[in-house]
């Protein structure tokens, strides 16, 4: 994605804000534009591998997860329509990640043919992505990494000296003949308290693919709302209390990630997510020992499908209650973060007569420590470990208990000005947890089920020279004893083998006056016991994605007008061997354009024009279910084609 400074390029820097600041230091006396880069690093206090900021989300009028991550070559989103979208990081599906919204973990799976992560892009301040098992602070079960969605505070919208304001956003989408409306009111209640209330609604008809054919089952009506209260008190204290509601309804195929067919008819499918979060932080000025954060949350998700001509209505529910308490102590140049987290999950399912007839419950307690230690002026060691204790009572009243210690260590060596070499090793553990709500009525766990253990090794470098950045990384991730139920036969969850994800990434960025340019390449091989991962056979585990290039250009003509281009190019995969036959995944290239204009010279009025899939290409995203229709008996087993050209107009008015 194009960004406002070279340091904002995705994955240019990793793992420690301390050595990020060291990298930025040589630029502090360069052109004024590089000073903006230092501001970007301040936002990266969570040491994420890559960050998608609000500016990138707004440029292309992002409407779903695929739009949010379009500029991230290591993150792929398939499914084409929001309810079916699944997220893959380095080939691993999001159930193998720790996904959170403002610190509230989004655990549980409702239906293996739908996605489990949904957000409102208009509310996002940034999205942080950790690729691969990493620091102990990433949370429990982060086998393949972590994704953290951070929503906006009232202070992010209020201008200096302003006490109250409102923002209205209107959007139109040519492909779906759809619209979106977002209204946000924000203000200061007094010197300590501020608040915001945001309400959104979008309505989309069926989209057309690149051939101009209407795709059944892709209409959607969504409503989102969030209320947030923020308080700032003496002694460095901050309190945040928020509640978010998101609903989605529409007529979808029984298996929403596949096309409509004789065995995959259209039915009503509705979903809802409610998340309540309390965040408290205290960092007394002048006290290096205390920089504490406490998070308490509850997330509830539900899905209702009406298969009216078969078994009628069926319901799935998922609830997670948890908390995280951590503190960071500064010891000279070193810092140590230590804490404890806990989460309790419950999954229910049932028919109309007893919606919660089936039930599985689980919990996990984690204790962790992570230290950043400067061994020399140029050499930083980041090391730590976490202990996780998992417990599960399944729907058949079987009990499972697994625990393990997961260590990590990484080195960052500042060889010379602008060049840092880095290497790291990390482990992560996940014990048996509640499974797919739509399967627990018939699913069983192998009595000998073991926990999953991830090992991740990475080697790479970051280089900065004036306005040019270059980074590269080689990695190998392995998840031993991966848990899944085999494609054929009864639904028995067992340890099916070892997942492996091997690959490398290269990224470059350049800023010349008002022009930003970026180019990234990612290559990945994801397998289970030597067999390529495919979403049809290895649902909830991973998928095989072709080599991916992401290129972008953005030019700011003046302070009121910016325009740019982004391209994603995915190399085809031929003769991919699966257990049911050989499939192909054709390659594709997609071009997107945007124009942002401030007619009044300030943010009181913003007009945005974005064109997605400019060439109106017909293609099947590699992150979607591949095409099996040429195999006898598998007609209809194919993912939804990607949408064709979509012209998006956005109007943002601030009062």
C-alpha positions as CSV (number, residue, x, y, z in Angstrom):
1,X,0.0,0.0,0.0
2,X,1.2,3.5,-0.6
3,X,1.9,5.4,2.6
4,X,2.9,8.8,3.8
5,X,6.5,7.9,4.7
6,X,9.1,5.3,4.0
7,X,9.0,4.0,7.6
8,X,5.3,3.3,7.2
9,X,5.9,0.7,4.6
10,X,4.5,-2.7,5.9
11,X,6.9,-5.0,7.6
12,X,9.9,-2.7,7.3
13,X,10.6,-3.0,11.0
14,X,9.9,-5.7,13.6
15,X,9.6,-6.7,17.2
16,X,10.9,-3.8,19.2
17,X,10.0,-0.1,19.4
18,X,13.5,0.5,20.9
19,X,15.5,-0.6,17.9
20,X,12.8,0.9,15.6
21,X,13.7,4.2,17.2
22,X,17.4,3.5,16.6
23,X,16.7,2.9,13.0
24,X,14.8,6.2,12.7
25,X,17.5,8.2,14.4
26,X,19.8,8.7,11.3
27,X,16.8,10.2,9.5
28,X,16.0,12.8,12.2
29,X,18.1,15.5,10.5
30,X,17.1,14.7,6.9
31,X,14.3,16.2,4.8
32,X,11.2,17.5,6.7
33,X,9.2,14.7,5.2
34,X,11.2,12.1,7.1
35,X,10.1,13.7,10.4
36,X,6.6,12.3,9.6
37,X,8.2,8.8,9.6
38,X,9.2,9.2,13.3
39,X,5.6,10.0,14.1
40,X,4.6,6.7,12.5
41,X,7.0,4.7,14.7
42,X,5.3,6.2,17.8
43,X,2.1,4.5,16.7
44,X,3.9,1.2,16.7
45,X,4.2,0.8,20.4
46,X,2.9,-2.8,20.1
47,X,5.8,-3.8,17.9
48,X,3.7,-5.2,15.1
49,X,5.2,-6.8,12.0
50,X,3.0,-4.7,9.8
51,X,0.4,-2.0,10.4
52,X,-2.6,-0.9,8.2
53,X,-3.5,2.6,9.2
54,X,-6.8,4.5,8.8
55,X,-5.5,6.5,5.8
56,X,-4.9,3.3,3.8
57,X,-8.3,2.0,4.8
58,X,-10.1,5.1,3.7
59,X,-8.2,5.6,0.4
60,X,-10.1,2.7,-1.3
61,X,-13.4,3.1,0.6
62,X,-12.7,-0.2,2.4
63,X,-15.9,-2.2,2.9
64,X,-14.7,-5.5,4.2
65,X,-11.7,-7.5,5.3
66,X,-10.5,-8.1,1.8
67,X,-10.3,-4.3,1.3
68,X,-8.5,-3.8,4.6
69,X,-5.7,-6.2,3.8
70,X,-5.4,-5.6,0.1
71,X,-1.9,-4.1,0.5
72,X,-0.5,-6.8,2.7
73,X,1.2,-9.6,0.6
74,X,1.5,-12.0,3.6
75,X,-2.2,-11.6,4.4
76,X,-4.8,-13.1,2.1
77,X,-8.6,-12.9,2.4
78,X,-10.9,-15.2,0.4
79,X,-14.6,-15.6,0.2
80,X,-15.6,-12.5,-1.9
81,X,-18.6,-11.7,0.4
82,X,-18.2,-10.6,4.0
83,X,-20.0,-13.5,5.7
84,X,-17.8,-16.0,3.9
85,X,-14.4,-14.2,4.2
86,X,-11.6,-16.1,5.8
87,X,-8.2,-14.6,6.6
88,X,-4.9,-16.3,6.0
89,X,-1.5,-15.2,7.3
90,X,1.4,-17.0,5.6
91,X,-1.1,-19.7,4.5
92,X,-2.5,-20.3,8.0
93,X,-6.2,-19.6,8.6
94,X,-7.3,-17.2,11.3
95,X,-8.4,-19.8,13.8
96,X,-4.7,-20.5,14.3
97,X,-4.1,-16.8,15.1
98,X,-4.9,-14.7,18.2
99,X,-7.4,-12.2,16.8
100,X,-8.6,-9.3,19.0
101,X,-10.6,-6.1,18.8
102,X,-9.4,-3.5,21.3
103,X,-7.8,-6.3,23.3
104,X,-11.0,-8.5,23.2
105,X,-10.1,-11.9,21.8
106,X,-12.4,-13.1,19.0
107,X,-12.3,-16.9,19.7
108,X,-14.7,-19.6,18.6
109,X,-16.0,-20.8,15.3
110,X,-19.7,-20.8,14.4
111,X,-19.8,-22.4,11.0
112,X,-16.9,-23.9,9.1
113,X,-18.3,-22.5,5.8
114,X,-18.4,-18.9,7.0
115,X,-15.8,-16.5,8.2
116,X,-15.4,-15.8,11.9
117,X,-13.9,-12.3,11.8
118,X,-15.9,-9.2,11.0
119,X,-15.2,-5.5,11.6
120,X,-16.5,-2.1,10.4
121,X,-13.6,-0.5,8.5
122,X,-15.0,3.0,9.3
123,X,-14.3,2.5,13.0
124,X,-10.7,1.3,12.6
125,X,-7.8,3.4,13.7
126,X,-5.3,0.8,12.7
127,X,-4.8,-3.0,12.3
128,X,-1.6,-4.6,13.6
129,X,-0.4,-8.0,12.3
130,X,2.1,-10.3,13.8
131,X,3.2,-13.0,11.3
132,X,4.2,-16.3,12.8
133,X,4.6,-17.3,16.4
134,X,6.4,-14.5,18.2
135,X,6.5,-12.7,21.5
136,X,5.0,-14.1,24.7
137,X,2.8,-11.0,24.8
138,X,0.9,-12.0,21.6
139,X,-1.6,-14.0,23.7
140,X,-2.6,-17.6,24.0
141,X,-3.0,-19.8,21.0
142,X,-1.1,-17.5,18.6
143,X,0.2,-20.5,16.6
144,X,0.4,-18.5,13.3
145,X,0.6,-15.0,14.7
146,X,-1.9,-12.4,15.8
147,X,-4.2,-9.7,14.3
148,X,-5.2,-6.7,16.5
149,X,-7.9,-4.4,15.4
150,X,-7.8,-1.0,17.2
151,X,-10.8,1.3,17.0
152,X,-10.8,5.1,17.1
153,X,-11.0,7.1,20.3
154,X,-12.9,10.5,20.5
155,X,-9.5,12.2,20.7
156,X,-8.6,10.8,17.2
157,X,-11.5,12.7,15.8
158,X,-11.5,15.9,17.9
159,X,-9.4,18.8,16.7
160,X,-7.3,20.9,19.0
161,X,-9.5,23.2,21.1
162,X,-12.7,21.5,19.8
163,X,-15.2,20.2,22.3
164,X,-17.8,18.5,20.1
165,X,-18.1,17.4,16.5
166,X,-19.9,15.1,14.1
167,X,-18.8,13.1,11.0
168,X,-21.1,11.8,8.4
169,X,-19.9,9.4,5.7
170,X,-21.8,8.4,2.6
171,X,-20.7,5.8,0.1
172,X,-22.0,4.3,-3.1
173,X,-20.9,1.1,-4.8
174,X,-21.6,0.6,-8.5
175,X,-21.2,-3.1,-8.7
176,X,-23.7,-4.0,-6.0
177,X,-25.9,-0.9,-6.5
178,X,-25.2,-0.6,-2.8
179,X,-24.7,2.2,-0.3
180,X,-23.2,2.8,3.1
181,X,-24.0,5.4,5.7
182,X,-21.9,6.1,8.8
183,X,-22.7,8.8,11.4
184,X,-20.4,9.5,14.3
185,X,-20.9,12.1,17.1
186,X,-17.9,12.8,19.4
187,X,-17.1,15.3,22.1
188,X,-15.6,16.2,25.4
189,X,-17.9,15.9,28.4
190,X,-15.3,17.7,30.6
191,X,-11.6,18.0,31.1
192,X,-11.4,14.3,31.9
193,X,-14.0,12.5,29.9
194,X,-14.8,12.2,26.2
195,X,-17.1,10.0,24.2
196,X,-18.2,8.9,20.8
197,X,-21.3,7.2,19.3
198,X,-21.1,5.7,15.8
199,X,-23.8,4.1,13.8
200,X,-23.4,2.5,10.3
201,X,-25.6,0.8,7.8
202,X,-24.8,-0.7,4.4
203,X,-27.0,-2.5,1.9
204,X,-25.7,-4.4,-1.1
205,X,-27.5,-6.3,-3.8
206,X,-25.8,-9.2,-5.6
207,X,-22.5,-8.3,-7.2
208,X,-21.4,-9.0,-10.7
209,X,-18.2,-10.9,-11.5
210,X,-15.7,-9.9,-14.2
211,X,-17.9,-11.6,-16.9
212,X,-20.9,-9.4,-16.0
213,X,-22.8,-12.3,-14.4
214,X,-24.8,-11.7,-11.3
215,X,-23.5,-14.0,-8.4
216,X,-26.4,-15.4,-6.3
217,X,-26.0,-15.4,-2.6
218,X,-23.9,-12.2,-2.4
219,X,-26.4,-9.7,-1.2
220,X,-25.9,-8.3,2.3
221,X,-27.5,-5.9,4.8
222,X,-25.3,-4.9,7.7
223,X,-25.7,-2.6,10.7
224,X,-22.9,-1.6,13.0
225,X,-22.9,0.5,16.1
226,X,-20.3,1.5,18.7
227,X,-20.3,3.6,21.8
228,X,-17.0,4.5,23.6
229,X,-16.2,6.4,26.7
230,X,-12.7,7.6,27.5
231,X,-11.4,9.1,30.7
232,X,-8.0,10.6,31.4
233,X,-7.0,11.1,35.1
234,X,-4.0,12.2,37.1
235,X,-0.9,10.0,37.5
236,X,-1.1,8.8,33.9
237,X,-4.3,6.9,34.1
238,X,-6.6,6.2,31.1
239,X,-9.9,4.4,31.1
240,X,-11.7,3.1,28.0
241,X,-15.2,1.5,28.0
242,X,-16.7,0.5,24.7
243,X,-19.5,-1.6,23.3
244,X,-19.8,-2.7,19.7
245,X,-22.6,-4.4,17.9
246,X,-22.5,-5.8,14.3
247,X,-25.3,-7.6,12.4
248,X,-25.3,-9.2,9.0
249,X,-28.2,-10.7,7.1
250,X,-28.9,-11.9,3.6
251,X,-29.9,-14.8,1.4
252,X,-26.8,-17.0,1.1
253,X,-26.0,-20.5,-0.1
254,X,-26.2,-23.1,2.6
255,X,-22.4,-23.2,2.4
256,X,-21.7,-19.5,1.9
257,X,-18.1,-20.0,0.7
258,X,-19.3,-22.0,-2.4
259,X,-21.4,-21.1,-5.4
260,X,-25.1,-21.9,-5.5
261,X,-25.7,-25.4,-6.9
262,X,-28.3,-28.2,-6.8
263,X,-26.9,-29.3,-3.4
264,X,-26.1,-25.8,-2.2
265,X,-29.3,-23.8,-2.3
266,X,-30.1,-20.3,-1.1
267,X,-31.4,-19.9,2.5
268,X,-31.6,-17.0,4.9
269,X,-28.5,-16.6,7.0
270,X,-28.2,-14.0,9.8
271,X,-25.3,-13.2,12.1
272,X,-24.5,-10.9,15.0
273,X,-21.5,-10.0,17.2
274,X,-21.5,-8.0,20.5
275,X,-18.3,-7.0,22.2
276,X,-17.9,-5.1,25.4
277,X,-14.5,-4.0,26.5
278,X,-13.0,-2.3,29.5
279,X,-9.4,-1.0,29.1
280,X,-7.5,0.6,32.0
281,X,-3.9,1.9,31.8
282,X,-1.7,3.6,34.3
283,X,1.8,5.0,33.6
284,X,2.9,7.5,36.3
285,X,5.3,10.1,35.0
286,X,8.8,9.6,36.3
287,X,8.1,6.1,37.5
288,X,10.0,3.6,35.3
289,X,8.6,0.6,37.2
290,X,4.9,1.0,36.4
291,X,3.4,1.1,32.9
292,X,0.4,-1.2,33.5
293,X,-2.6,-2.2,31.3
294,X,-5.7,-4.1,32.3
295,X,-8.3,-5.4,29.8
296,X,-11.6,-7.1,30.6
297,X,-13.9,-8.2,27.8
298,X,-16.9,-10.2,26.7
299,X,-17.6,-11.2,23.1
300,X,-20.8,-13.0,22.0
301,X,-21.4,-14.1,18.4
302,X,-24.4,-16.0,16.9
303,X,-25.6,-17.3,13.6
304,X,-29.0,-18.4,12.4
305,X,-29.6,-20.4,9.3
306,X,-33.0,-21.4,8.0
307,X,-32.7,-24.5,5.8
308,X,-36.5,-24.4,5.5
309,X,-37.0,-27.4,3.2
310,X,-34.7,-29.7,5.2
311,X,-34.2,-29.4,9.0
312,X,-35.5,-25.8,9.4
313,X,-33.8,-23.2,11.6
314,X,-30.5,-24.0,13.2
315,X,-28.5,-21.8,15.6
316,X,-24.9,-21.4,16.7
317,X,-23.6,-19.4,19.6
318,X,-20.1,-18.5,20.8
319,X,-19.2,-16.6,24.0
320,X,-15.8,-15.5,25.3
321,X,-15.1,-13.8,28.6
322,X,-11.6,-12.9,29.5
323,X,-9.0,-10.5,30.7
324,X,-5.3,-9.5,30.5
325,X,-3.2,-7.8,33.2
326,X,0.3,-6.7,32.3
327,X,3.0,-4.3,33.4
328,X,6.2,-3.0,31.8
329,X,9.1,-2.0,33.9
330,X,12.0,0.1,32.5
331,X,15.4,-0.9,33.8
332,X,17.8,1.6,32.3
333,X,17.8,0.9,28.6
334,X,16.1,-2.4,29.1
335,X,12.4,-3.1,29.6
336,X,10.5,-6.1,30.9
337,X,6.8,-6.9,30.3
338,X,5.1,-9.5,32.5
339,X,1.5,-10.4,33.1
340,X,-1.3,-12.9,33.2
341,X,-4.3,-13.5,30.9
342,X,-7.4,-15.7,31.1
343,X,-10.2,-16.6,28.8
344,X,-13.3,-18.8,29.1
345,X,-15.0,-19.9,25.9
346,X,-18.4,-21.5,25.4
347,X,-20.0,-22.8,22.2
348,X,-23.7,-23.8,21.9
349,X,-25.9,-25.0,19.0
350,X,-29.3,-26.4,18.5
351,X,-32.6,-26.3,16.6
352,X,-35.6,-24.1,17.1
353,X,-37.0,-26.2,20.0
354,X,-33.8,-25.9,22.0
355,X,-31.3,-23.4,20.5
356,X,-28.6,-24.3,23.0
357,X,-29.0,-28.0,23.3
358,X,-25.4,-28.7,22.5
359,X,-22.6,-27.2,24.5
360,X,-18.8,-27.2,24.8
361,X,-16.8,-25.1,27.3
362,X,-13.1,-24.4,27.6
363,X,-10.7,-22.1,29.3
364,X,-7.1,-21.1,29.1
365,X,-4.8,-19.4,31.8
366,X,-1.6,-17.9,30.6
367,X,1.4,-16.3,32.5
368,X,4.1,-14.5,30.5
369,X,7.3,-12.5,30.6
370,X,9.0,-10.7,27.7
371,X,12.2,-8.7,28.0
372,X,14.0,-6.3,25.6
373,X,17.7,-6.2,26.6
374,X,20.4,-4.1,25.1
375,X,23.5,-6.3,25.1
376,X,25.6,-3.6,23.5
377,X,24.8,-0.2,22.0
378,X,24.0,-1.9,18.7
379,X,22.7,-5.4,19.8
380,X,19.2,-6.0,21.1
381,X,18.1,-9.3,22.6
382,X,14.3,-9.8,23.0
383,X,13.5,-13.0,24.9
384,X,10.7,-14.3,26.9
385,X,8.3,-17.2,27.6
386,X,4.7,-17.9,28.4
387,X,3.0,-20.8,30.2
388,X,-0.5,-21.8,29.0
389,X,-2.9,-24.2,30.8
390,X,-5.9,-25.3,28.7
391,X,-9.0,-27.2,29.8
392,X,-12.0,-28.5,27.7
393,X,-15.2,-30.2,28.5
394,X,-16.7,-31.3,25.2
395,X,-20.3,-32.1,24.1
396,X,-19.7,-35.8,24.9
397,X,-18.7,-34.9,28.5
398,X,-15.0,-35.8,27.8
399,X,-12.4,-33.7,29.7
400,X,-9.1,-32.6,28.3
401,X,-6.3,-30.7,30.1
402,X,-3.0,-29.7,28.4
403,X,-0.3,-27.2,29.4
404,X,3.1,-26.1,28.0
405,X,5.8,-23.5,28.2
406,X,6.6,-21.5,25.0
407,X,9.9,-19.7,24.9
408,X,11.1,-17.2,22.3
409,X,14.3,-15.3,21.5
410,X,15.3,-12.8,18.8
411,X,18.4,-10.7,18.1
412,X,18.5,-7.3,16.2
413,X,22.0,-6.1,15.4
414,X,22.4,-2.5,14.2
415,X,25.4,-3.2,12.0
416,X,25.7,0.4,10.7
417,X,23.6,3.4,10.2
418,X,20.4,2.3,8.5
419,X,21.2,-1.5,8.4
420,X,19.8,-4.0,11.0
421,X,20.2,-7.7,10.8
422,X,17.7,-9.8,12.7
423,X,17.0,-13.4,13.6
424,X,14.5,-15.1,15.9
425,X,13.0,-18.3,17.2
426,X,9.6,-18.6,18.9
427,X,7.2,-21.3,20.1
428,X,3.5,-21.1,20.8
429,X,1.0,-23.7,22.2
430,X,-2.7,-24.3,22.0
431,X,-4.5,-27.0,23.8
432,X,-7.9,-28.6,22.7
433,X,-10.7,-26.0,22.7
434,X,-14.4,-25.9,21.8
435,X,-15.0,-26.6,18.1
436,X,-17.3,-25.5,15.3
437,X,-20.8,-24.8,16.6
438,X,-22.5,-26.3,13.6
439,X,-20.6,-29.6,14.2
440,X,-20.7,-30.2,17.9
441,X,-24.0,-32.1,17.7
442,X,-22.3,-34.9,15.8
443,X,-18.6,-34.1,16.3
444,X,-16.4,-36.1,18.7
445,X,-12.9,-35.7,20.1
446,X,-10.3,-38.4,19.9
447,X,-9.8,-39.5,23.5
448,X,-6.0,-39.2,22.9
449,X,-6.3,-35.7,21.5
450,X,-3.1,-33.6,22.2
451,X,-2.4,-29.9,22.1
452,X,-0.7,-28.2,19.1
453,X,2.8,-26.8,19.3
454,X,4.1,-24.1,16.9
455,X,7.8,-23.4,16.1
456,X,8.7,-20.4,14.1
457,X,12.2,-19.4,12.8
458,X,13.0,-16.2,11.0
459,X,16.1,-14.5,9.5
460,X,16.1,-11.1,7.8
461,X,17.3,-7.5,7.6
462,X,16.0,-3.9,7.4
463,X,17.8,-1.2,5.5
464,X,17.1,2.5,5.4
465,X,19.0,5.0,3.3
466,X,17.5,8.5,3.3
467,X,14.1,8.1,1.7
468,X,14.7,4.5,0.5
469,X,13.8,1.4,2.5
470,X,14.5,-2.3,1.9
471,X,13.7,-5.3,4.0
472,X,13.7,-9.1,3.5
473,X,12.9,-12.1,5.6
474,X,13.1,-15.9,5.3
475,X,10.9,-17.9,7.7
476,X,9.9,-21.5,8.5
477,X,6.8,-22.2,10.7
478,X,5.7,-25.6,11.9
479,X,2.6,-26.6,13.9
480,X,3.0,-30.1,15.3
481,X,0.0,-32.3,16.0
482,X,-2.5,-30.0,14.2
483,X,-6.1,-30.6,15.2
484,X,-8.8,-31.1,12.6
485,X,-11.6,-33.5,11.6
486,X,-10.8,-35.5,8.4
487,X,-12.7,-34.5,5.3
488,X,-14.3,-37.9,4.8
489,X,-15.9,-40.1,7.4
490,X,-17.4,-39.2,10.8
491,X,-16.6,-35.8,12.4
492,X,-13.8,-36.9,14.7
493,X,-11.3,-34.2,15.8
494,X,-7.8,-35.7,16.0
495,X,-4.2,-34.8,15.6
496,X,-3.9,-35.1,11.8
497,X,-0.2,-34.3,11.3
498,X,2.2,-31.4,11.1
499,X,1.5,-28.1,9.4
500,X,4.4,-26.4,7.7
501,X,4.7,-22.9,6.2
502,X,7.9,-21.9,4.5
503,X,8.5,-18.7,2.6
504,X,10.2,-15.4,2.2
505,X,9.3,-11.8,1.8
506,X,11.0,-8.8,0.1
507,X,9.7,-5.2,0.4
508,X,11.0,-1.9,-0.9
509,X,9.7,1.6,-0.5
510,X,10.8,5.0,-1.8
511,X,9.6,8.6,-1.2
512,X,10.6,11.4,-3.5
513,X,9.0,14.7,-2.6
514,X,5.2,14.1,-2.9
515,X,5.6,10.7,-4.5
516,X,5.4,7.4,-2.6
517,X,6.2,4.1,-4.2
518,X,6.2,0.6,-2.7
519,X,6.8,-2.9,-4.0
520,X,6.5,-6.2,-2.0
521,X,6.8,-9.8,-2.9
522,X,5.8,-12.9,-0.8
523,X,6.3,-16.5,-1.6
524,X,4.9,-19.3,0.6
525,X,4.4,-23.0,0.7
526,X,1.9,-24.3,3.2
527,X,1.5,-28.1,3.7
528,X,0.3,-30.7,6.1
529,X,2.5,-33.8,6.2
530,X,3.8,-32.9,2.7
531,X,0.3,-32.4,1.2
532,X,-0.6,-28.8,0.0
533,X,-3.1,-27.1,2.2
534,X,-6.4,-26.4,0.5
535,X,-9.5,-24.8,2.1
536,X,-11.8,-27.6,0.9
537,X,-9.7,-30.4,2.6
538,X,-8.2,-28.4,5.4
539,X,-10.9,-26.0,6.4
540,X,-10.0,-23.9,9.5
541,X,-6.3,-24.8,9.0
542,X,-5.0,-23.1,5.9
543,X,-4.7,-22.6,2.2
544,X,-2.2,-22.5,-0.6
545,X,-1.6,-19.0,-2.1
546,X,0.5,-18.4,-5.2
547,X,3.5,-16.0,-5.2
548,X,2.1,-12.5,-4.6
549,X,3.4,-9.1,-5.7
550,X,1.9,-5.9,-4.3
551,X,2.9,-2.6,-5.9
552,X,1.6,0.9,-5.2
553,X,2.1,4.5,-6.1
554,X,0.6,7.6,-4.4
555,X,1.1,11.2,-5.4
556,X,0.0,14.2,-3.4
557,X,-0.4,17.1,-6.0
558,X,-1.0,19.5,-3.1
559,X,-2.4,19.4,0.4
560,X,-5.9,19.1,-1.0
561,X,-5.5,16.5,-3.7
562,X,-4.0,13.0,-3.6
563,X,-4.3,10.1,-6.1
564,X,-2.8,6.7,-6.5
565,X,-2.7,3.2,-7.8
566,X,-2.3,-0.3,-6.2
567,X,-1.8,-3.5,-8.0
568,X,-1.9,-7.1,-6.7
569,X,-0.4,-9.9,-8.9
570,X,-0.7,-13.5,-7.9
571,X,1.1,-16.3,-9.8
572,X,-0.9,-19.3,-10.9
573,X,-0.4,-22.8,-9.5
574,X,-0.7,-25.8,-11.9
575,X,-1.3,-29.4,-11.0
576,X,-1.9,-29.0,-7.3
577,X,-2.3,-32.5,-5.9
578,X,-5.2,-33.1,-3.5
579,X,-6.7,-36.3,-2.1
580,X,-9.7,-36.1,-4.6
581,X,-7.8,-35.1,-7.7
582,X,-5.5,-32.5,-9.3
583,X,-6.6,-28.9,-9.4
584,X,-5.3,-25.7,-10.9
585,X,-5.3,-22.2,-9.4
586,X,-5.0,-19.7,-12.3
587,X,-3.0,-16.5,-11.7
588,X,-4.5,-13.0,-11.9
589,X,-3.6,-9.3,-11.7
590,X,-5.9,-6.7,-10.2
591,X,-5.5,-2.9,-10.4
592,X,-7.2,-0.4,-8.1
593,X,-7.2,3.4,-8.3
594,X,-8.1,6.2,-5.9
595,X,-8.5,10.0,-5.7
596,X,-8.9,12.0,-2.5
597,X,-10.0,15.6,-2.7
598,X,-10.6,18.2,-0.1
599,X,-12.7,20.9,-1.9
600,X,-12.7,23.3,1.1
601,X,-9.0,22.9,1.8
602,X,-9.6,21.0,5.1
603,X,-11.3,17.9,6.5
604,X,-14.7,19.5,6.7
605,X,-15.4,18.0,3.3
606,X,-13.7,15.0,1.7
607,X,-14.6,13.5,-1.7
608,X,-13.2,10.0,-2.5
609,X,-13.3,8.2,-5.8
610,X,-12.0,4.6,-5.8
611,X,-12.2,2.1,-8.6
612,X,-11.6,-1.5,-7.6
613,X,-10.7,-4.1,-10.2
614,X,-10.2,-1.5,-12.9
615,X,-9.8,-4.1,-15.7
616,X,-13.0,-5.9,-14.7
617,X,-11.0,-9.1,-14.5
618,X,-12.7,-12.4,-14.0
619,X,-10.8,-14.5,-11.4
620,X,-11.1,-16.8,-8.4
621,X,-9.0,-15.5,-5.5
622,X,-6.4,-18.0,-4.3
623,X,-7.7,-17.5,-0.7
624,X,-11.1,-18.7,-1.8
625,X,-12.2,-22.3,-2.2
626,X,-10.4,-23.6,-5.4
627,X,-12.3,-25.0,-8.4
628,X,-13.0,-28.7,-8.2
629,X,-15.8,-28.8,-10.7
630,X,-13.8,-30.6,-13.4
631,X,-13.6,-33.7,-11.0
632,X,-16.5,-36.1,-11.4
633,X,-18.8,-35.8,-8.4
634,X,-17.5,-32.4,-7.3
635,X,-19.6,-30.2,-9.5
636,X,-20.5,-27.2,-7.4
637,X,-17.4,-27.3,-5.3
638,X,-15.9,-24.0,-6.2
639,X,-15.6,-20.7,-4.4
640,X,-17.3,-17.5,-5.3
641,X,-15.7,-15.6,-8.2
642,X,-14.3,-12.2,-7.2
643,X,-16.4,-9.1,-7.9
644,X,-15.8,-7.3,-11.2
645,X,-15.2,-3.6,-11.5
646,X,-16.6,-1.5,-8.7
647,X,-16.7,2.3,-8.8
648,X,-17.0,3.7,-5.3
649,X,-17.9,7.2,-4.4
650,X,-17.4,8.5,-0.9
651,X,-18.5,11.8,0.7
652,X,-17.3,12.7,4.3
653,X,-18.7,15.8,5.9
654,X,-17.5,17.0,9.3
655,X,-19.5,19.4,11.5
